[in-house]
Amino acid sequence: MKRLGLFRHAKSSWEDMDLRDFDRALNKRGRRGATLMGQHIGEHGVPWDILIASPAVRVRETLESAIPAMASPPPVTWDERLYLANVPTMLDVLRHVEGQPANIILAAHNPGLQDMLFELIPESAQDAKFDEAVRKFPTAAFAVIELDIDDWADIERGCGRMVHFARPRDLDPTLGPEEVP
């Protein structure tokens, strides 16, 4: 069995509309959420072996806040293919991981991360956690999938089951959706 963590970047700023999408930074709320989720990931009990991340500024800043909050942070590998990656690209990244780590976190973007849930979780394993995550996989959300594989090269459609899902607002209600007047 392998474990895959899916960690979406935290809330980014839209203040400077002249920035490229790749260069958007986190806003204040995003930094708070990233730190809180880093603590949560560290306390979750899975010994993460490696974290593979998109190099986009908002992902880098998410990890700059999250990693120091983890008790035993995994080493980070930056992979340009994960910037706005689709499911086939993310699966390709995982299939070619060296050393066969047991537990990998992907830190990236939507809609790719949310689409991974549809790819990896068969209908027979879809439950309330799955329903909540596919309804909305918000910024700084974290999901854990157990995969019925022995080798990352074997990751394929329907080989997993979701065992955990958490959002910043689950841990701190002030980080929930902003009220629109």
N, C-alpha and C positions, 0 to 999 in steps of 0.2 A: 504494500500500500504506500502511496505517496500523498502528500498534502500540498494543496495550492492555496495560497492566500491572495486575494484580489484587493488591492488598496487603491482607491481613487484619490487623486490629488485633492487638496483642501480648496476652500472657496477662494477664487481669484478676483482680482480687481479689474473693473472695466473703466476706471477713471481716465486712463490715457488711451483714447481710441486710435492714436497714431501708432501704437505698438503693434508689432506682428503678434499673431496668436501665440506663437512659440515663446515670446518674451513676456507674456503677462505674468505678473507677480501675485503673491497672495495678498489679500486684504487682512485687516486686523482680526476679524472673525475667523478667517481661514487659519491664521497662525495659532489661535486659541484651539480651534478644532483639531489641527494637526498634532499639537502637543498632547491633547487629551487622548486622541486615538493612538498615538505612540505609546502612552502609558498602558492603554487597554491592550494593545497588541503584545506588549511586553509581559503583561500579567495573564494573558490568555492561556499560557501553559504549553504552547507549542515551541520547541526549540528550532527556530527558523535558521536554516543553513545558509541561505543566500537571498538577497533581495535584488531583483533585476528591474531597472527603472528607465522610464522615458527621461531624456535629458532636458525636457522643457523646463523653463524657469519655475513654473508653478509646482511641478513635481519635485524639482530640486529643493525649493523652499519648504515644501511639505515635509520632505525627509530631513531637512536641516532642523526642523522643529520636532519631528516625531522620533528620530533615532536617539537623541540624547535622553528622551523620556523612557526609552526601553531599558529594561534591566540588562539584557544580554543581546544587544543589537547584532543582526547578521551583517556580513560584509555586503557592500553595494556594488553592483555592476551596472554601468550606464549602457543602454542599448538604443541607438537612434531609431531602430525599427519599431520601437514601442510608441513613438510619438504619433498619436491619433491612429494607432494600429487597429486593424480589423481582426476577427477571430483567426482566419488562416495564418496571418502573420504572427500572432501571439502563440499559436500552437507550434509554428515552426521554431520560434525562439525556444520554447520549452523542449521540443524534441531534440534540440542540439546542445542542451546544457551538458557540460563536461563534469565527470566525476560522480554522477548519479546521486545528488543530494536527496535526502528524504523529503525535505520541506522547503518550498520556494514561495516567496512573495513576489507578485508582479505589481509594480506601482505605475499606474498609467492613467488612461482617460476613458471617458464614455464617448460613444456608445459601445466601444469594444469590450470593456470589462463586463458590462451588463449582458451583452450578447454572449459572452463566454458562459454565463449561467445557462442560457438556453441550449448552448452547444454541449455542455458537459453533464447536465442534470437530466436524466431521462424522465419522461412523464410519470412513471411509476414511483419516482423518488421526490416528486415535487410536493412540498408541504407549505405550511404557513410562512416559514422563514423564506422559502423560495418566492412565494407570492409577494411578500413584502419587498424583497430585493428587486424583483423584476417590475414591480409597480413603479418604483423609483430607487435608483442606485445613486444617492446624492453625493455631493462632494464630501470627501474624507470617509466615505463608507468603507467597511472592511468585511469581507466574506471569506469563509474557509470552506474548501471543498476537499473531501477525502476521495481519492481516486483509486479505483480497483485496477492498479497497474503495478508492475515491478520495475519498469524501465520507462523513463520519460519519452523515449522514442515511440512508446505504445499508446500515448495519450490520444484519445479519439472520442467521437460523439457518444454521449450517453454513458461514460465510464465513471461518473462521479455521483456523490451525494453531498448536499450542502449541510454542514454541521454547525455553522455559526454565521451570524450576520449582526453587525452593529453599526450604528450611525452616531455622529457626535451628539445629536439631540437625545439619543437613548441614554447617554451618560450625563448630559447637562442640558436640561430643557431650554436654557437661554440660547443654545446653539441651534434651535429648531428653525423652521421656516420663518422668514421675516413677515410680519403682518403688513398687509397692503391696506392703506387707509381708504 
